[in-house]
Amino acid sequence: MRKRYADCMRLVKTISYNQSLHLQGVNTRWSTTLTPFRDPNSRIDRLIGTSSNITSSKLLGKAGRITAKRERLLEAVAHKISQC
């Protein structure tokens, strides 16, 4: 995480990224945004960060891809059977 903070300060712009974190024995996925804020002297005074837990949406996306793959496989099998 420190590298991301350093990148945000070096680039002096908002950065967004996804990361995996192991929390309380569970693997989780997070979408994070960091924004640098300047003081009145134009120095970076602080970074403001927000994170959203996207674990469930990642799992839903994976489940959807698996379902689509199964459907394609079943269609291929049904097509082969109909040719027999």
LOBABA-314484 format. One record per residue (C-alpha): residue number from 1; residue in three letters; z, x, y. Coordinates in Angstrom, 2 decimals. Layout:
N
<rec roti="NUM" torlum="ALA" zz="Z" xx="X" yy="Y"/>
...
***
This chain:
84
<rec roti="1" torlum="MET" zz="0.00" xx="0.00" yy="0.00"/>
<rec roti="2" torlum="ARG" zz="0.71" xx="2.85" yy="2.41"/>
<rec roti="3" torlum="LYS" zz="-2.94" xx="3.91" yy="2.21"/>
<rec roti="4" torlum="ARG" zz="-4.01" xx="0.43" yy="3.32"/>
<rec roti="5" torlum="TYR" zz="-1.59" xx="0.57" yy="6.26"/>
<rec roti="6" torlum="ALA" zz="-2.91" xx="3.99" yy="7.22"/>
<rec roti="7" torlum="ASP" zz="-6.51" xx="2.74" yy="6.93"/>
<rec roti="8" torlum="CYS" zz="-5.75" xx="-0.20" yy="9.21"/>
<rec roti="9" torlum="MET" zz="-4.22" xx="2.09" yy="11.83"/>
<rec roti="10" torlum="ARG" zz="-7.02" xx="4.66" yy="11.56"/>
<rec roti="11" torlum="LEU" zz="-9.78" xx="2.05" yy="11.83"/>
<rec roti="12" torlum="VAL" zz="-7.90" xx="0.05" yy="14.47"/>
<rec roti="13" torlum="LYS" zz="-9.22" xx="-3.21" yy="13.09"/>
<rec roti="14" torlum="THR" zz="-8.20" xx="-6.03" yy="10.76"/>
<rec roti="15" torlum="ILE" zz="-8.68" xx="-5.25" yy="7.09"/>
<rec roti="16" torlum="SER" zz="-8.48" xx="-7.59" yy="4.10"/>
<rec roti="17" torlum="TYR" zz="-8.15" xx="-6.74" yy="0.44"/>
<rec roti="18" torlum="ASN" zz="-7.01" xx="-8.08" yy="-2.94"/>
<rec roti="19" torlum="GLN" zz="-4.36" xx="-6.38" yy="-5.00"/>
<rec roti="20" torlum="SER" zz="-2.52" xx="-6.79" yy="-8.28"/>
<rec roti="21" torlum="LEU" zz="1.26" xx="-6.63" yy="-8.27"/>
<rec roti="22" torlum="HIS" zz="3.68" xx="-6.78" yy="-11.19"/>
<rec roti="23" torlum="LEU" zz="6.52" xx="-9.02" yy="-9.98"/>
<rec roti="24" torlum="GLN" zz="9.48" xx="-10.18" yy="-12.05"/>
<rec roti="25" torlum="GLY" zz="7.65" xx="-9.25" yy="-15.25"/>
<rec roti="26" torlum="VAL" zz="4.46" xx="-11.13" yy="-14.34"/>
<rec roti="27" torlum="ASN" zz="1.09" xx="-9.75" yy="-13.23"/>
<rec roti="28" torlum="THR" zz="0.03" xx="-11.46" yy="-10.01"/>
<rec roti="29" torlum="ARG" zz="-3.00" xx="-11.28" yy="-7.68"/>
<rec roti="30" torlum="TRP" zz="-2.68" xx="-11.28" yy="-3.89"/>
<rec roti="31" torlum="SER" zz="-5.08" xx="-11.56" yy="-0.99"/>
<rec roti="32" torlum="THR" zz="-3.73" xx="-9.51" yy="1.94"/>
<rec roti="33" torlum="THR" zz="-4.81" xx="-9.12" yy="5.57"/>
<rec roti="34" torlum="LEU" zz="-3.46" xx="-6.46" yy="7.93"/>
<rec roti="35" torlum="THR" zz="-4.02" xx="-6.58" yy="11.71"/>
<rec roti="36" torlum="PRO" zz="-3.03" xx="-3.82" yy="14.16"/>
<rec roti="37" torlum="PHE" zz="-1.38" xx="-4.83" yy="17.45"/>
<rec roti="38" torlum="ARG" zz="-1.29" xx="-2.63" yy="20.52"/>
<rec roti="39" torlum="ASP" zz="1.52" xx="-2.16" yy="23.01"/>
<rec roti="40" torlum="PRO" zz="0.90" xx="-2.29" yy="26.80"/>
<rec roti="41" torlum="ASN" zz="-0.08" xx="1.40" yy="26.66"/>
<rec roti="42" torlum="SER" zz="-2.84" xx="0.62" yy="24.10"/>
<rec roti="43" torlum="ARG" zz="-0.99" xx="2.41" yy="21.30"/>
<rec roti="44" torlum="ILE" zz="-0.75" xx="0.67" yy="17.96"/>
<rec roti="45" torlum="ASP" zz="2.71" xx="-0.82" yy="18.11"/>
<rec roti="46" torlum="ARG" zz="2.83" xx="-2.60" yy="14.77"/>
<rec roti="47" torlum="LEU" zz="0.84" xx="-4.04" yy="11.91"/>
<rec roti="48" torlum="ILE" zz="1.02" xx="-7.73" yy="11.16"/>
<rec roti="49" torlum="GLY" zz="0.37" xx="-8.58" yy="7.53"/>
<rec roti="50" torlum="THR" zz="-0.13" xx="-11.80" yy="5.62"/>
<rec roti="51" torlum="SER" zz="-0.46" xx="-12.23" yy="1.88"/>
<rec roti="52" torlum="SER" zz="-1.37" xx="-15.21" yy="-0.28"/>
<rec roti="53" torlum="ASN" zz="-0.76" xx="-15.46" yy="-4.00"/>
<rec roti="54" torlum="ILE" zz="-4.20" xx="-16.08" yy="-5.51"/>
<rec roti="55" torlum="THR" zz="-3.19" xx="-15.68" yy="-9.15"/>
<rec roti="56" torlum="SER" zz="-3.87" xx="-19.31" yy="-10.12"/>
<rec roti="57" torlum="SER" zz="-7.28" xx="-19.42" yy="-8.39"/>
<rec roti="58" torlum="LYS" zz="-8.27" xx="-16.17" yy="-10.13"/>
<rec roti="59" torlum="LEU" zz="-7.21" xx="-17.66" yy="-13.48"/>
<rec roti="60" torlum="LEU" zz="-9.14" xx="-20.87" yy="-12.77"/>
<rec roti="61" torlum="GLY" zz="-12.24" xx="-18.84" yy="-11.92"/>
<rec roti="62" torlum="LYS" zz="-11.90" xx="-16.88" yy="-15.14"/>
<rec roti="63" torlum="ALA" zz="-11.40" xx="-20.08" yy="-17.15"/>
<rec roti="64" torlum="GLY" zz="-14.52" xx="-21.56" yy="-15.55"/>
<rec roti="65" torlum="ARG" zz="-16.59" xx="-18.49" yy="-16.47"/>
<rec roti="66" torlum="ILE" zz="-15.31" xx="-18.63" yy="-20.06"/>
<rec roti="67" torlum="THR" zz="-16.14" xx="-22.36" yy="-20.27"/>
<rec roti="68" torlum="ALA" zz="-19.65" xx="-21.76" yy="-18.95"/>
<rec roti="69" torlum="LYS" zz="-20.16" xx="-18.95" yy="-21.46"/>
<rec roti="70" torlum="ARG" zz="-19.01" xx="-21.20" yy="-24.32"/>
<rec roti="71" torlum="GLU" zz="-21.36" xx="-23.96" yy="-23.18"/>
<rec roti="72" torlum="ARG" zz="-24.32" xx="-21.55" yy="-23.15"/>
<rec roti="73" torlum="LEU" zz="-23.37" xx="-20.32" yy="-26.61"/>
<rec roti="74" torlum="LEU" zz="-23.09" xx="-23.88" yy="-27.97"/>
<rec roti="75" torlum="GLU" zz="-26.46" xx="-24.78" yy="-26.43"/>
<rec roti="76" torlum="ALA" zz="-28.05" xx="-21.75" yy="-28.08"/>
<rec roti="77" torlum="VAL" zz="-26.49" xx="-22.59" yy="-31.45"/>
<rec roti="78" torlum="ALA" zz="-27.57" xx="-26.25" yy="-31.17"/>
<rec roti="79" torlum="HIS" zz="-31.10" xx="-25.14" yy="-30.30"/>
<rec roti="80" torlum="LYS" zz="-31.25" xx="-22.81" yy="-33.34"/>
<rec roti="81" torlum="ILE" zz="-29.93" xx="-25.57" yy="-35.62"/>
<rec roti="82" torlum="SER" zz="-32.50" xx="-28.05" yy="-34.32"/>
<rec roti="83" torlum="GLN" zz="-35.25" xx="-25.56" yy="-35.22"/>
<rec roti="84" torlum="CYS" zz="-34.18" xx="-25.46" yy="-38.89"/>
***
